[in-house]
Amino acid sequence: MKNILIVMFLLTGTLACDKKQDEKQQPAHQDEEQHEKENGNVVELTKAQYESAAVELGPASMRNLSDVVLANGVIDIPPQNLVSISAPLGGFVRKTELLQGMQVKKGQVLATIENPDFIQIQQDFLETESKLEYAQQEYSRQLELSKENINAQKVLQQATSEVKTQKARLAGLKERLVTAGINLNTLQKGTIVNSATIHSPISGSVTTVNVNLGKYVNPTDVMFEIVDTDHLHVELSIFEQDIPKIKLGQLVRFKVSNNPGKEYLAKVYLINQKINEDRTVRVHCHLVKDEPGLLPQNFVKAVIEIGANPVLALADQAIVDFEGASYVFIQRPEAAGTEDTSKESDSEGIAFEMVRVTKGVSENGYTQIKSPQGFESQKIVIKGAYALLSKLKNSEEEGE
């Protein structure tokens, strides 16, 4: 029993010593991990590496950069440049050669429509024209008789009324014939036809063809759509909180979905005074110049320049992008006191820390730095930043 107690005492002492040893070792291990974490974004260069990377240091500076509003939209067409063609009196399509994409000129014949009702309208026109001629002759006779007091005044009034009635009827029939597309010159020669031609009211491109030969079209049916692409504009959707920044005449830079490599220019022309259900406001922009290749309903990504403001900025080459974030390299305080790096030995290191930043507007090779603050007094790598990023990531991979 005595021996068992001695063994248990020894075991308890041994476990206590191990526990104390672990407690002593644990803080040291944690300090090492913390040190590695703190230095994970730090890269150190020797003098030779510094010169080889052509690193240049400089401060961030205040620059006047144009603030912008980002917006999406589409290429749109003015209402007067998009025409839907229909047959006002209806009828059967007897002739058309239009295809989508074809170019047409103003006044060009688009289709021939046949309708038996055209015959009756022309017949009524010719009969009314004859009645008007008789009514005018009768009015002249009654006027002469009235001067000699031979007839009653009532007869003259009836003759006058008949002339006005026939003139009104003839004018109405004439407008119906013009609307239908019937040639009046042919009709006045005594030729009655059962078909009419439909002409294009504008020059442009055919975008829609909804008919075929023999099809009956009602007056409300859209047969063709023609668009004049010479006067396109940009229709943008601006969030309501950005509307106070938008002013007439501001420059708009935009790109379209089918040609993202080219930038186009426009200017703000109209600002709608209504907020839509999606809390946006429509802004109408005119192109600075007519551009070939733009198509109606092209999706647009635009930047509206709302004026220059002084902001803290760096040259674009000082900012590196890595894994979806932006960074700059700042000289570490322990090395920042050395103004002349050429006095350092080859073995003495120069440390740079990679710091994450938030970018703002960009213009003419400079980009606004929104965060973190306090860059005014820092020495920032303005040339050679990507070389430092490459060395930093290669060092991390070798350390693994």
Secondary structure as the mmCIF struct_conf table of DSSP 4:
data_model
#
loop_
_struct_conf.conf_type_id
_struct_conf.id
_struct_conf.beg_label_comp_id
_struct_conf.beg_label_asym_id
_struct_conf.beg_label_seq_id
_struct_conf.end_label_comp_id
_struct_conf.end_label_asym_id
_struct_conf.end_label_seq_id
HELX_RH_AL_P HELX_RH_AL_P1 LYS A 2 GLU A 38
TURN_TY1_P TURN_TY1_P1 ASN A 39 ASN A 41
STRN STRN1 VAL A 42 LEU A 45
HELX_RH_AL_P HELX_RH_AL_P2 LYS A 47 SER A 52
TURN_TY1_P TURN_TY1_P2 ALA A 53 ALA A 54
STRN STRN2 GLU A 56 GLY A 58
STRN STRN3 SER A 61 ASP A 76
HELX_RH_3T_P HELX_RH_3T_P1 PRO A 79 ASN A 81
STRN STRN4 LEU A 82 ILE A 85
TURN_TY1_P TURN_TY1_P3 PRO A 88 LEU A 89
STRN STRN5 GLY A 91 THR A 96
TURN_TY1_P TURN_TY1_P4 GLN A 100 GLY A 101
STRN STRN6 GLN A 103 VAL A 104
TURN_TY1_P TURN_TY1_P5 LYS A 106 GLY A 107
STRN STRN7 VAL A 109 GLU A 114
TURN_TY1_P TURN_TY1_P6 PRO A 116 PRO A 116
HELX_RH_AL_P HELX_RH_AL_P3 ASP A 117 LYS A 147
TURN_TY1_P TURN_TY1_P7 GLU A 148 ASN A 149
BEND BEND1 ASN A 151 ASN A 151
HELX_RH_AL_P HELX_RH_AL_P4 GLN A 153 ALA A 180
TURN_TY1_P TURN_TY1_P8 GLY A 181 GLY A 181
HELX_RH_AL_P HELX_RH_AL_P5 LEU A 184 GLN A 188
TURN_TY1_P TURN_TY1_P9 LYS A 189 GLY A 190
BEND BEND2 ASN A 194 ASN A 194
STRN STRN8 SER A 195 HIS A 199
BEND BEND3 PRO A 201 ILE A 202
STRN STRN9 GLY A 204 VAL A 209
TURN_TY1_P TURN_TY1_P10 LEU A 213 GLY A 214
STRN STRN10 TYR A 216 VAL A 217
TURN_TY1_P TURN_TY1_P11 PRO A 219 THR A 220
STRN STRN11 PHE A 224 VAL A 227
HELX_RH_3T_P HELX_RH_3T_P2 THR A 229 HIS A 231
STRN STRN12 HIS A 233 PHE A 239
HELX_RH_3T_P HELX_RH_3T_P3 GLU A 240 LYS A 245
TURN_TY1_P TURN_TY1_P12 LEU A 248 GLY A 249
STRN STRN13 LEU A 251 VAL A 256
TURN_TY1_P TURN_TY1_P13 SER A 257 ASN A 258
STRN STRN14 ASN A 259 ILE A 271
BEND BEND4 GLN A 273 GLN A 273
TURN_TY1_P TURN_TY1_P14 GLU A 277 ASP A 278
BEND BEND5 ARG A 279 ARG A 279
STRN STRN15 THR A 280 LEU A 287
BEND BEND6 VAL A 288 LYS A 289
TURN_TY1_P TURN_TY1_P15 PRO A 292 GLY A 293
TURN_TY1_P TURN_TY1_P16 PRO A 296 GLN A 297
STRN STRN16 PHE A 299 ALA A 315
HELX_RH_3T_P HELX_RH_3T_P4 ASP A 316 ALA A 318
STRN STRN17 VAL A 320 PHE A 322
TURN_TY1_P TURN_TY1_P17 GLU A 323 GLY A 324
STRN STRN18 ALA A 325 GLN A 331
HELX_RH_AL_P HELX_RH_AL_P6 PRO A 333 ALA A 336
TURN_TY1_P TURN_TY1_P18 GLY A 337 GLY A 337
BEND BEND7 GLU A 339 GLU A 339
HELX_RH_3T_P HELX_RH_3T_P5 THR A 341 LYS A 343
BEND BEND8 GLU A 344 GLU A 344
TURN_TY1_P TURN_TY1_P19 ASP A 346 SER A 347
BEND BEND9 GLU A 348 GLU A 348
STRN STRN19 ILE A 350 GLU A 363
TURN_TY1_P TURN_TY1_P20 ASN A 364 GLY A 365
STRN STRN20 TYR A 366 SER A 371
BEND BEND10 PRO A 372 GLN A 373
HELX_RH_3T_P HELX_RH_3T_P6 PHE A 375 SER A 377
BEND BEND11 GLN A 378 GLN A 378
STRN STRN21 ILE A 380 LYS A 383
BEND BEND12 GLY A 384 GLY A 384
HELX_RH_AL_P HELX_RH_AL_P7 ALA A 385 GLY A 399
#
